Amino acid sequence: MKVNAFLAFISATLAGLIAFGIFVANAGDAYRVLVTVGAGLSLFVTRGGMTALSSPNGGTANLRVVSGLFFAVLLITHIVFSFVTVRLPPYVIITGILLLLYMLICYAIIRALK
């Protein structure tokens, strides 16, 4: 696996801007910072997998499709969480399961290429 540092920086910047938008639009003040940080980290991980990773053995398209799918799902869930007052446990559980499932699928793709 190769990581393109410039594209990773662009992904981090884009995730930060989306997280700021979620911070501004957040309806519930109780966990506003947590939802913002969670959105930034989860969107960076998925967007970074979509743009910054490449594999010399092939399979880059598979990683990009999976990353794009999970990016869209996590973006939609964070937009919903920003407009609806959310309790902490459901937010952490849903976001955590989605991120772990994403990492597991990416690991399986990378492992199958070796």
VMD Tcl script that builds the backbone (N, CA, C; Angstrom):
set m [mol new atoms 342]
animate dup $m
set s [atomselect $m all]
$s set {name element resname resid chain x y z} {
  {N N MET 1 A 0.824 -1.175 0.000}
  {CA C MET 1 A 0.000 0.000 0.000}
  {C C MET 1 A 0.870 1.240 0.000}
  {N N LYS 2 A 0.529 2.156 -0.856}
  {CA C LYS 2 A 1.197 3.448 -0.901}
  {C C LYS 2 A 0.202 4.515 -0.465}
  {N N VAL 3 A 0.714 5.484 0.275}
  {CA C VAL 3 A -0.112 6.600 0.719}
  {C C VAL 3 A 0.445 7.873 0.087}
  {N N ASN 4 A -0.397 8.588 -0.620}
  {CA C ASN 4 A -0.027 9.862 -1.209}
  {C C ASN 4 A -0.265 10.944 -0.151}
  {N N ALA 5 A 0.817 11.572 0.310}
  {CA C ALA 5 A 0.723 12.533 1.412}
  {C C ALA 5 A -0.100 13.767 1.039}
  {N N PHE 6 A 0.050 14.243 -0.196}
  {CA C PHE 6 A -0.695 15.435 -0.601}
  {C C PHE 6 A -2.197 15.154 -0.627}
  {N N LEU 7 A -2.587 13.997 -1.185}
  {CA C LEU 7 A -4.011 13.658 -1.217}
  {C C LEU 7 A -4.549 13.375 0.185}
  {N N ALA 8 A -3.701 12.850 1.075}
  {CA C ALA 8 A -4.128 12.662 2.462}
  {C C ALA 8 A -4.371 14.010 3.132}
  {N N PHE 9 A -3.535 14.995 2.835}
  {CA C PHE 9 A -3.732 16.348 3.369}
  {C C PHE 9 A -5.029 16.955 2.848}
  {N N ILE 10 A -5.289 16.788 1.556}
  {CA C ILE 10 A -6.530 17.295 0.973}
  {C C ILE 10 A -7.733 16.613 1.621}
  {N N SER 11 A -7.631 15.305 1.859}
  {CA C SER 11 A -8.718 14.567 2.505}
  {C C SER 11 A -8.963 15.067 3.916}
  {N N ALA 12 A -7.880 15.337 4.650}
  {CA C ALA 12 A -8.017 15.845 6.016}
  {C C ALA 12 A -8.649 17.239 6.013}
  {N N THR 13 A -8.261 18.067 5.068}
  {CA C THR 13 A -8.829 19.405 4.973}
  {C C THR 13 A -10.316 19.354 4.625}
  {N N LEU 14 A -10.671 18.509 3.665}
  {CA C LEU 14 A -12.072 18.365 3.286}
  {C C LEU 14 A -12.905 17.821 4.449}
  {N N ALA 15 A -12.372 16.825 5.156}
  {CA C ALA 15 A -13.084 16.276 6.314}
  {C C ALA 15 A -13.250 17.336 7.400}
  {N N GLY 16 A -12.232 18.164 7.601}
  {CA C GLY 16 A -12.336 19.247 8.575}
  {C C GLY 16 A -13.396 20.268 8.213}
  {N N LEU 17 A -13.481 20.597 6.930}
  {CA C LEU 17 A -14.499 21.547 6.494}
  {C C LEU 17 A -15.907 20.977 6.632}
  {N N ILE 18 A -16.075 19.705 6.300}
  {CA C ILE 18 A -17.383 19.067 6.475}
  {C C ILE 18 A -17.733 18.998 7.963}
  {N N ALA 19 A -16.739 18.664 8.796}
  {CA C ALA 19 A -16.980 18.608 10.244}
  {C C ALA 19 A -17.366 19.984 10.785}
  {N N PHE 20 A -16.750 21.037 10.271}
  {CA C PHE 20 A -17.128 22.384 10.699}
  {C C PHE 20 A -18.566 22.691 10.294}
  {N N GLY 21 A -18.953 22.280 9.102}
  {CA C GLY 21 A -20.346 22.467 8.679}
  {C C GLY 21 A -21.312 21.723 9.576}
  {N N ILE 22 A -20.925 20.528 9.990}
  {CA C ILE 22 A -21.767 19.765 10.912}
  {C C ILE 22 A -21.811 20.446 12.280}
  {N N PHE 23 A -20.695 21.032 12.702}
  {CA C PHE 23 A -20.662 21.761 13.974}
  {C C PHE 23 A -21.613 22.950 13.944}
  {N N VAL 24 A -21.614 23.675 12.842}
  {CA C VAL 24 A -22.468 24.851 12.722}
  {C C VAL 24 A -23.939 24.464 12.670}
  {N N ALA 25 A -24.239 23.354 11.995}
  {CA C ALA 25 A -25.640 22.944 11.822}
  {C C ALA 25 A -26.171 22.099 12.977}
  {N N ASN 26 A -25.335 21.779 13.945}
  {CA C ASN 26 A -25.737 20.863 15.009}
  {C C ASN 26 A -26.844 21.473 15.862}
  {N N ALA 27 A -27.923 20.707 16.031}
  {CA C ALA 27 A -29.078 21.192 16.788}
  {C C ALA 27 A -28.896 21.009 18.288}
  {N N GLY 28 A -28.278 19.916 18.699}
  {CA C GLY 28 A -28.118 19.642 20.124}
  {C C GLY 28 A -26.785 20.138 20.629}
  {N N ASP 29 A -26.804 20.930 21.660}
  {CA C ASP 29 A -25.566 21.483 22.189}
  {C C ASP 29 A -24.836 20.529 23.120}
  {N N ALA 30 A -25.486 19.472 23.567}
  {CA C ALA 30 A -24.889 18.591 24.570}
  {C C ALA 30 A -23.642 17.888 24.045}
  {N N TYR 31 A -23.712 17.318 22.872}
  {CA C TYR 31 A -22.583 16.553 22.328}
  {C C TYR 31 A -22.103 17.155 21.008}
  {N N ARG 32 A -22.188 18.451 20.892}
  {CA C ARG 32 A -21.842 19.144 19.651}
  {C C ARG 32 A -20.384 18.901 19.249}
  {N N VAL 33 A -19.475 19.016 20.194}
  {CA C VAL 33 A -18.050 18.825 19.900}
  {C C VAL 33 A -17.764 17.362 19.578}
  {N N LEU 34 A -18.391 16.442 20.295}
  {CA C LEU 34 A -18.169 15.021 20.043}
  {C C LEU 34 A -18.615 14.630 18.639}
  {N N VAL 35 A -19.766 15.106 18.210}
  {CA C VAL 35 A -20.257 14.793 16.863}
  {C C VAL 35 A -19.343 15.425 15.823}
  {N N THR 36 A -18.824 16.610 16.090}
  {CA C THR 36 A -17.912 17.260 15.152}
  {C C THR 36 A -16.606 16.490 15.020}
  {N N VAL 37 A -16.005 16.112 16.134}
  {CA C VAL 37 A -14.755 15.356 16.094}
  {C C VAL 37 A -14.979 13.977 15.469}
  {N N GLY 38 A -16.070 13.331 15.829}
  {CA C GLY 38 A -16.389 12.031 15.238}
  {C C GLY 38 A -16.593 12.116 13.740}
  {N N ALA 39 A -17.263 13.167 13.296}
  {CA C ALA 39 A -17.467 13.358 11.856}
  {C C ALA 39 A -16.141 13.604 11.158}
  {N N GLY 40 A -15.307 14.441 11.730}
  {CA C GLY 40 A -14.017 14.737 11.114}
  {C C GLY 40 A -13.138 13.511 10.983}
  {N N LEU 41 A -13.048 12.740 12.058}
  {CA C LEU 41 A -12.198 11.547 12.021}
  {C C LEU 41 A -12.738 10.467 11.088}
  {N N SER 42 A -14.026 10.187 11.190}
  {CA C SER 42 A -14.578 9.112 10.368}
  {C C SER 42 A -14.593 9.484 8.889}
  {N N LEU 43 A -14.876 10.740 8.575}
  {CA C LEU 43 A -14.858 11.151 7.176}
  {C C LEU 43 A -13.440 11.236 6.633}
  {N N PHE 44 A -12.471 11.587 7.480}
  {CA C PHE 44 A -11.079 11.576 7.033}
  {C C PHE 44 A -10.611 10.159 6.714}
  {N N VAL 45 A -10.950 9.223 7.573}
  {CA C VAL 45 A -10.518 7.842 7.342}
  {C C VAL 45 A -11.092 7.302 6.034}
  {N N THR 46 A -12.382 7.512 5.810}
  {CA C THR 46 A -12.998 6.981 4.600}
  {C C THR 46 A -12.575 7.768 3.360}
  {N N ARG 47 A -12.484 9.082 3.467}
  {CA C ARG 47 A -12.056 9.885 2.316}
  {C C ARG 47 A -10.588 9.629 1.995}
  {N N GLY 48 A -9.775 9.426 3.021}
  {CA C GLY 48 A -8.373 9.090 2.798}
  {C C GLY 48 A -8.225 7.753 2.085}
  {N N GLY 49 A -9.055 6.790 2.450}
  {CA C GLY 49 A -9.034 5.516 1.752}
  {C C GLY 49 A -9.483 5.630 0.308}
  {N N MET 50 A -10.328 6.605 0.045}
  {CA C MET 50 A -10.852 6.782 -1.313}
  {C C MET 50 A -9.840 7.486 -2.214}
  {N N THR 51 A -9.057 8.411 -1.683}
  {CA C THR 51 A -8.181 9.198 -2.543}
  {C C THR 51 A -6.696 8.934 -2.328}
  {N N ALA 52 A -6.264 8.719 -1.114}
  {CA C ALA 52 A -4.834 8.708 -0.827}
  {C C ALA 52 A -4.185 7.325 -0.933}
  {N N LEU 53 A -4.961 6.248 -0.896}
  {CA C LEU 53 A -4.371 4.915 -0.933}
  {C C LEU 53 A -4.304 4.371 -2.353}
  {N N SER 54 A -3.218 3.688 -2.647}
  {CA C SER 54 A -3.099 2.976 -3.908}
  {C C SER 54 A -2.292 1.707 -3.662}
  {N N SER 55 A -2.563 0.703 -4.466}
  {CA C SER 55 A -1.913 -0.584 -4.302}
  {C C SER 55 A -1.214 -0.966 -5.599}
  {N N PRO 56 A 0.053 -1.352 -5.526}
  {CA C PRO 56 A 0.742 -1.774 -6.748}
  {C C PRO 56 A 0.242 -3.123 -7.265}
  {N N ASN 57 A -0.423 -3.900 -6.429}
  {CA C ASN 57 A -0.912 -5.225 -6.813}
  {C C ASN 57 A -2.300 -5.194 -7.424}
  {N N GLY 58 A -2.892 -4.029 -7.579}
  {CA C GLY 58 A -4.274 -3.933 -8.046}
  {C C GLY 58 A -5.202 -3.841 -6.853}
  {N N GLY 59 A -6.469 -3.786 -7.117}
  {CA C GLY 59 A -7.448 -3.709 -6.044}
  {C C GLY 59 A -7.728 -2.306 -5.559}
  {N N THR 60 A -7.076 -1.310 -6.178}
  {CA C THR 60 A -7.307 0.067 -5.768}
  {C C THR 60 A -8.752 0.472 -6.029}
  {N N ALA 61 A -9.312 -0.023 -7.126}
  {CA C ALA 61 A -10.707 0.307 -7.443}
  {C C ALA 61 A -11.648 -0.249 -6.377}
  {N N ASN 62 A -11.372 -1.451 -5.893}
  {CA C ASN 62 A -12.211 -2.035 -4.837}
  {C C ASN 62 A -12.158 -1.189 -3.566}
  {N N LEU 63 A -10.950 -0.754 -3.194}
  {CA C LEU 63 A -10.811 0.087 -2.003}
  {C C LEU 63 A -11.539 1.418 -2.177}
  {N N ARG 64 A -11.467 1.990 -3.363}
  {CA C ARG 64 A -12.123 3.277 -3.597}
  {C C ARG 64 A -13.637 3.158 -3.575}
  {N N VAL 65 A -14.157 2.058 -4.111}
  {CA C VAL 65 A -15.614 1.870 -4.102}
  {C C VAL 65 A -16.112 1.677 -2.673}
  {N N VAL 66 A -15.428 0.832 -1.909}
  {CA C VAL 66 A -15.828 0.597 -0.515}
  {C C VAL 66 A -15.686 1.890 0.294}
  {N N SER 67 A -14.595 2.613 0.085}
  {CA C SER 67 A -14.390 3.870 0.809}
  {C C SER 67 A -15.453 4.899 0.443}
  {N N GLY 68 A -15.795 4.995 -0.831}
  {CA C GLY 68 A -16.826 5.929 -1.258}
  {C C GLY 68 A -18.188 5.589 -0.681}
  {N N LEU 69 A -18.498 4.303 -0.640}
  {CA C LEU 69 A -19.769 3.863 -0.066}
  {C C LEU 69 A -19.855 4.211 1.419}
  {N N PHE 70 A -18.810 3.902 2.167}
  {CA C PHE 70 A -18.827 4.202 3.588}
  {C C PHE 70 A -18.730 5.698 3.853}
  {N N PHE 71 A -18.044 6.453 2.988}
  {CA C PHE 71 A -18.016 7.904 3.124}
  {C C PHE 71 A -19.426 8.469 3.009}
  {N N ALA 72 A -20.166 7.993 2.017}
  {CA C ALA 72 A -21.538 8.479 1.820}
  {C C ALA 72 A -22.433 8.103 3.001}
  {N N VAL 73 A -22.317 6.868 3.472}
  {CA C VAL 73 A -23.147 6.416 4.598}
  {C C VAL 73 A -22.815 7.217 5.860}
  {N N LEU 74 A -21.528 7.396 6.148}
  {CA C LEU 74 A -21.147 8.155 7.341}
  {C C LEU 74 A -21.509 9.631 7.219}
  {N N LEU 75 A -21.412 10.186 6.026}
  {CA C LEU 75 A -21.814 11.578 5.840}
  {C C LEU 75 A -23.304 11.752 6.093}
  {N N ILE 76 A -24.104 10.838 5.573}
  {CA C ILE 76 A -25.555 10.905 5.793}
  {C C ILE 76 A -25.889 10.748 7.271}
  {N N THR 77 A -25.250 9.785 7.945}
  {CA C THR 77 A -25.547 9.594 9.372}
  {C C THR 77 A -25.132 10.819 10.189}
  {N N HIS 78 A -24.008 11.436 9.851}
  {CA C HIS 78 A -23.590 12.615 10.610}
  {C C HIS 78 A -24.473 13.821 10.326}
  {N N ILE 79 A -24.962 13.929 9.115}
  {CA C ILE 79 A -25.914 15.009 8.825}
  {C C ILE 79 A -27.194 14.800 9.625}
  {N N VAL 80 A -27.665 13.565 9.685}
  {CA C VAL 80 A -28.863 13.266 10.486}
  {C C VAL 80 A -28.595 13.558 11.956}
  {N N PHE 81 A -27.424 13.117 12.463}
  {CA C PHE 81 A -27.099 13.361 13.868}
  {C C PHE 81 A -26.947 14.852 14.167}
  {N N SER 82 A -26.593 15.654 13.176}
  {CA C SER 82 A -26.424 17.084 13.443}
  {C C SER 82 A -27.759 17.818 13.526}
  {N N PHE 83 A -28.793 17.302 12.865}
  {CA C PHE 83 A -30.097 17.963 12.899}
  {C C PHE 83 A -31.032 17.393 13.950}
  {N N VAL 84 A -30.685 16.249 14.496}
  {CA C VAL 84 A -31.511 15.599 15.513}
  {C C VAL 84 A -30.697 15.556 16.803}
  {N N THR 85 A -31.319 15.886 17.898}
  {CA C THR 85 A -30.627 15.772 19.173}
  {C C THR 85 A -30.388 14.299 19.458}
  {N N VAL 86 A -29.132 13.949 19.590}
  {CA C VAL 86 A -28.752 12.546 19.711}
  {C C VAL 86 A -28.173 12.294 21.098}
  {N N ARG 87 A -28.442 11.112 21.600}
  {CA C ARG 87 A -27.821 10.710 22.858}
  {C C ARG 87 A -26.461 10.111 22.542}
  {N N LEU 88 A -25.593 10.086 23.518}
  {CA C LEU 88 A -24.220 9.642 23.309}
  {C C LEU 88 A -24.092 8.169 22.929}
  {N N PRO 89 A -24.704 7.216 23.646}
  {CA C PRO 89 A -24.473 5.803 23.317}
  {C C PRO 89 A -24.872 5.409 21.881}
  {N N PRO 90 A -26.044 5.809 21.376}
  {CA C PRO 90 A -26.353 5.415 19.994}
  {C C PRO 90 A -25.385 6.009 18.973}
  {N N TYR 91 A -24.951 7.235 19.202}
  {CA C TYR 91 A -24.009 7.857 18.278}
  {C C TYR 91 A -22.691 7.093 18.235}
  {N N VAL 92 A -22.132 6.811 19.400}
  {CA C VAL 92 A -20.847 6.114 19.470}
  {C C VAL 92 A -20.966 4.702 18.899}
  {N N ILE 93 A -22.049 3.999 19.215}
  {CA C ILE 93 A -22.221 2.625 18.744}
  {C C ILE 93 A -22.384 2.585 17.224}
  {N N ILE 94 A -23.234 3.434 16.671}
  {CA C ILE 94 A -23.476 3.416 15.225}
  {C C ILE 94 A -22.224 3.822 14.458}
  {N N THR 95 A -21.585 4.904 14.865}
  {CA C THR 95 A -20.375 5.354 14.176}
  {C C THR 95 A -19.245 4.344 14.337}
  {N N GLY 96 A -19.096 3.794 15.527}
  {CA C GLY 96 A -18.046 2.799 15.768}
  {C C GLY 96 A -18.237 1.533 14.951}
  {N N ILE 97 A -19.459 1.036 14.885}
  {CA C ILE 97 A -19.724 -0.173 14.093}
  {C C ILE 97 A -19.453 0.088 12.619}
  {N N LEU 98 A -19.887 1.228 12.109}
  {CA C LEU 98 A -19.645 1.538 10.702}
  {C C LEU 98 A -18.151 1.651 10.397}
  {N N LEU 99 A -17.391 2.311 11.262}
  {CA C LEU 99 A -15.951 2.442 11.029}
  {C C LEU 99 A -15.235 1.099 11.133}
  {N N LEU 100 A -15.607 0.292 12.113}
  {CA C LEU 100 A -14.970 -1.019 12.252}
  {C C LEU 100 A -15.312 -1.935 11.084}
  {N N LEU 101 A -16.544 -1.866 10.606}
  {CA C LEU 101 A -16.938 -2.652 9.441}
  {C C LEU 101 A -16.161 -2.194 8.207}
  {N N TYR 102 A -15.987 -0.904 8.052}
  {CA C TYR 102 A -15.192 -0.364 6.943}
  {C C TYR 102 A -13.751 -0.878 7.005}
  {N N MET 103 A -13.148 -0.789 8.180}
  {CA C MET 103 A -11.762 -1.238 8.323}
  {C C MET 103 A -11.626 -2.733 8.091}
  {N N LEU 104 A -12.602 -3.507 8.522}
  {CA C LEU 104 A -12.572 -4.949 8.315}
  {C C LEU 104 A -12.661 -5.294 6.828}
  {N N ILE 105 A -13.529 -4.632 6.091}
  {CA C ILE 105 A -13.661 -4.894 4.659}
  {C C ILE 105 A -12.394 -4.467 3.920}
  {N N CYS 106 A -11.832 -3.316 4.269}
  {CA C CYS 106 A -10.586 -2.877 3.631}
  {C C CYS 106 A -9.443 -3.834 3.943}
  {N N TYR 107 A -9.377 -4.305 5.161}
  {CA C TYR 107 A -8.349 -5.279 5.529}
  {C C TYR 107 A -8.504 -6.564 4.725}
  {N N ALA 108 A -9.732 -7.004 4.538}
  {CA C ALA 108 A -9.969 -8.222 3.751}
  {C C ALA 108 A -9.565 -8.021 2.289}
  {N N ILE 109 A -9.816 -6.847 1.738}
  {CA C ILE 109 A -9.419 -6.571 0.358}
  {C C ILE 109 A -7.906 -6.562 0.233}
  {N N ILE 110 A -7.220 -5.894 1.158}
  {CA C ILE 110 A -5.769 -5.824 1.120}
  {C C ILE 110 A -5.160 -7.203 1.319}
  {N N ARG 111 A -5.724 -7.958 2.221}
  {CA C ARG 111 A -5.219 -9.313 2.510}
  {C C ARG 111 A -5.397 -10.237 1.313}
  {N N ALA 112 A -6.500 -10.065 0.575}
  {CA C ALA 112 A -6.755 -10.915 -0.597}
  {C C ALA 112 A -5.787 -10.587 -1.736}
  {N N LEU 113 A -5.229 -9.394 -1.746}
  {CA C LEU 113 A -4.303 -9.007 -2.814}
  {C C LEU 113 A -2.922 -9.581 -2.627}
  {N N LYS 114 A -2.590 -9.997 -1.425}
  {CA C LYS 114 A -1.234 -10.511 -1.144}
  {C C LYS 114 A -1.086 -11.945 -1.553}
}
mol reanalyze $m
mol bondsrecalc $m
mol representation Tube
mol addrep $m
